[in-house]
Amino acid sequence: MKLPVIKHLVQFIEQNDQDYLIETIEVLEALTEVSSLKPEELDVLGELNSNLHGALEVQKLIKSGVAPKEALNQFMQRVLSSIDK
């Protein structure tokens, strides 16, 4: 996951609608079922998907009243703590 990408996607949600990200996630997930994809291509799709899901999670925190910067920090702390386990 890349924090600058997630931050940019959160701004996109604020300017547009989170439905765009949800639909994009669905498209990326459908693409992962293509049998001719190389492992590197699947990795890219997975990375994009992770960033999109991350942006939705950060947006959810912001909607609940958390400041945007703090929402990003909380999300990344959650991710890092799950990796450490």
Secondary structure, DSSP 8 states (H G I E B T S, - for coil): --HHHHHHHHHHHHHS-HHHHHHHHHHHHHHTT-TT--HHHHHHHHHHHHHHHHHHHHHHHHHTT--HHHHHHHHHHHHHHHHH-
